Amino acid sequence: QDLGVVGEKFFMIRSMLEAVLIFSPTVQAIQELRRLTHVCTGSPWASFEPYSITGDETQALQIGYPLPVDRAAIRVHNELAPKSCSKGGSTAKSLRDVLQMYRPSSMPVNLAYPGMRLLHLDPLVFVVDDFFSPDECDSYRALAEGEHVYQYRQSGTFGGTSRARTSTTWFVRYQDCPFFLAKACALMRQPVTSLEEPQLSQYQPGQRFSWHYDAIPQEFLMEGGGQRLATVLVYCNDVRSGGRTVFRDLLAGGDDTTGVLRRLEVQPKKGRALLFFPSAADGTPDERTLHAGEPAEEDKWIAQLWLHLGRYEPGVPVGTCQSEGAKLARQFGEAHHLDVSQM
């Protein structure tokens, strides 16, 4: 198509899409985006590729997780998405422009956060390298040896059996990790009061976390807090082999050496954060975000927390305090020039 004509269509649809994002549910916004990717061939949308989730339904049922009902998805052509479209006649100046148009206003993500990198468009999956400094990684790991943590050997996620996870988890007091709170709140522009208790998990060699959802089933939803909207994982050490976070039903850009489409996987790297959304903005669980933690050949340490739809009331460890954590996090954020205005 002539790029001038495409440009006119793009701007027209942009106005329509902005109206959809403001006044309509998330599902409608996603449907509009999927239509837009087909109309605007040659625009920045060419960086993305709609696809349908496929797989062996029988095999999926055998492991206890059927294929998602919504099988439409949009991947990035290359793992490192371009910051701008190289083709002449581009109608959006940057990838951020595209995301600003697509992202429902209520989805908790700060696209201006330094180092933000898009891995998948629908559902959204991001990584941020150097989210933690090396010293922050080490100090967070050291909390496992402190006296103010609560050790827990069961999973805070859902699906599978009690044998699905073989790692060890510690719940951390809010006031003991202000740098984590400050960075997470700046990343999602959300208050500390909506964050679940920060956690630290250790996977020893050979341990894993099999397929699971982070979204909370309806029967387990608490009166306060509501559904989990976002997951933030931070890898606190390098893992040379294995230990990847794998999304069963999502594709990465490109294919492997045999021509098979690559599944979306994230390799642990010290300080790297992974951000994805187990639920839509209205709290509806997104089954497409089913994921697992592969066994590693060495120890793997992860910092993690979840953002809830509403105000969350923490239960452990003894003495944990959101308000004190928020105060210290705000001080950290201001000293490190983070946007903690929503804290």
Disulfide bonds with the S-S distance in Angstrom:
none
